[in-house]
Amino acid sequence: MIANTQAQDPIDPQAIYTVLICDLIGLRFGSDGKPDPSEVRAHIEAKGGRFHVAGLDDKAALERGRVHFFYQPDLSTREELIEAAGDGRYDAVIAAATFLPAETVFPLAGVRIGAGTGNMGSRSWGGGSGEGGTAVLMNTPGINSRATAQMAMKAILKVLPDLPVDMLHDRVARGAFDTGRELRDFPTEKLEGKTIAIIGYGNIGREVAKLARAFGMRVVIHARPRHRDWIEAEGFVYAADLADAAKGADVLSVHVGLGKQDAQTGRYANAGLVGADVLSRMNRGAVLVNYDRGELVDVAALADALNRGHVRHAAIDADLFSDVSTGKLSGPMLPYLGLVEKHGARLELLPHAAADTDHPSRVAGAKQAVDQIFDVIRRKTVVNAKGIVPPQYLSQGSAAPPGIGPVTSDDLLKLSAEERSELADLCDRQTRLWSMLANAGPDERGKIVAEQGEEFVRLTNRFCLLAETLNLRGPYQ
């Protein structure tokens, strides 16, 4: 979490700042039966802000020297958002899944709760890439990485191993099964030894890789070349080419983001990234998981792969919006709906729920977004910037929850004296033992292992556990 700097950096007592919150900031239901924003509200008020469950009408009537947050989570359609924020009445915005049209105006900043910023389309910062405008675009990476990764693994485990659990349960519950005679009719293959291709080595992709390895899967990762050393250092296989990553894969999971948006066509750089060539290189009967952005998959190519049985199951998590007045559907999930009639049993379609239904993640992300807005206002400092940081602001790098994302210099510098001492002691003791074994002759090695083998393994386990706990494993940034 970003530090509270209220005491050191007070707000101009004559200034009034307004922030629109256009998504839910609490997903757990309160006593009134509605999603409860009280945790984030308390955080805002503890920082000296004001929380309004309404839209902004008269800015001049607001208390000066405060940052006012206006909670309007029901805003959804393009027209509603332009009407609410097309005139620049709000200085900043906090959003999660809601798509902000280019016509919305926020002179100071926008923060997306979560990693990707493809939905942050306001021209104030140049759209979802943050490559223009005069305002700051930020996100809260890592907040929901583990929740998303766990849902991706759940989608895989639904079909692999391919034991028909529901059918077997039904038969057992009815007393209509004989284990000795019938169980042989249901052969399966475990996940261990199967190959998963992961596209992207960001926070979510890396968490999926760690979970897949825990199941004994062979993990192949396609990412930028600068990640190769760290991918291989973590024991994963690096694939420089996307098609090479997909070759022989039993599962393909996409976590790469939309990329930059072309100003002329509006098309994102990674749209259609998973097309016919990639799908055809996977093993027959493979599983596709796209819990990133719907546009990343060529839907026509997926339909063909499903028709041929080359892809046996596809799990897609993408936004789907419905116009309140007309019922008209929109959003990146829309093209996938055309596959339901023919392939419904082999599809699992979610409304961008994998990353956005975990209450603790949403609250933590919203609190961090609030802190980022306060830092922009009070100190003109930016954390987790996306795209270009305007010259009047100072970028302070990135921030993520402990254990998520790369190891940083801060992780090393904040180690306590006790932690540093324990790591040094563990290294010294391991060095002495391994040096003893390395320098021993053939006849001596057996004796050393017999006497010290348990200590070898205990020290190794302790070091690995401590390194994991202190966030010292993974790529270094």
C-alpha positions, 0 to 999 in steps of 0.5 A: 500500500502507498504510504499516507503522506497527509501530515507532510503534504496538506492540501491547499485550503482553498482548493476543491478536488473532485473524483468520480468512482464509477465501479464498485469498491466493495463486493461483499453485501452489507446489511442493506443487501447492497455491495458495501463500500464502507471499508474504502469510505473509511479509508478516504475519510481517514485521509481527510477526504469526503465521500458522497453517494451521489453525483457532483452537482455544484462544485462551489458548494463543496468544502474547500481544502478537501478531496471529494469522492463521488460514488456512482457505481451504476454508471455503465453505458457510453452515453451515461459516462459522457453525460456524467464526465464529458465536461471535466467536472471531475478532476480524476476517476477510479474505475475497474471494469467500466469502459471510459469513452474518449469523450470523458474528461479528467484533468488530473488523473485516472486509476484503474483497479487492476492491471490492464488499462484498456478500458481507460479510454479517456482522451485526457491521458491518450486512451488506454495506453496512456500515451498522450494527453496531459493527465496521468494514467495509473493502475494497481498491478498485482492486486487481483493477480492471485485471484485471477490465476486461481480462477484460470487453474479452476477453469483448467481443472474443470476439464483436465483430468477429464474425469466426468465428476458430475456424472459419476457423482450422480450415479454414486448418489443413486447407488448405480455404480460398481467400482470393481466392474465399471471404474475401468471405463473411465481412464484419465490423464493427470495434469503432471507431465502435460504442457501449459503455454503461458503468454505473458510474464506479468504478475498474473502470467507468473502466478499461473506458471507457479500454480501450474508447476505445483501440479507438475506441468511443464511450463512454457512462457512466451514473453519479451526477450528481456524476460528470458534469463529470469523465466529460465532462472525460475525453472520455466521454458522460454519461447521467443516465438508465440507459435513455438510456445503453442507447439505441443501445448495441452493448455494455452493461457493468455495474460499479455494485455491488449497492447497499444491502440492504433490512433487511426483504426482503434485496433489494439496491437494484440487483438487477434493474437491467438489465431489459427496458426497458434491454435493449430500448433497445440495438441489435439483436444487442447484447452484454451483459457483467455482470462485476459481480454476477449479481443486477444483471441480470433473468434472465427479461428476458435470456432474452426478449432472447436468444429474440428475438435482441435480445441476441446474446451475454451474458457473466456472471461470478458466484459459484456454490457447491456443497455438498460433502456434497449437491452442491446448487448455490447462488449468484447464478449459479444462475438463469443456468444455466436459460438454458444448454440453449437459449442455451448457444452465446450465453452465456459463464458464469464463476464470479466468475473475472474479478476473482479469478484474477489472482495478483498482484492477489490477493496485493496485495489480501491484503497491503493487507487485512493492513495495514488490520487492523493499523491498526485494531488498533494505531491505531484508524484505518480506510482504505477504510471501507464504510458507517458508521465507528463513533465509536471509529475514525478514517477516513483516507479511501481508498487504491488502487494508483497510476493507479487511481481519482481523483486525490487531494491526496496525488498532487499533494503527493508530486510531487518537485521534479524532477517539479514543475519538468518539468511547469512547464517543459512548461506554460511552453513550450506556453503560449509556442508556443500564444500565438504561434499564437493571436496570429499573423495568417493569413499567419504561422500557416503559417510558425509551424506549419512551423517549430514543428509538431514541437515543438507535438506533442512537448511535448503528447505529453510532457505527456500521458505525464507526467500519466498516469504521475504519476496526474494524469488523471481525476476529482479527489477 
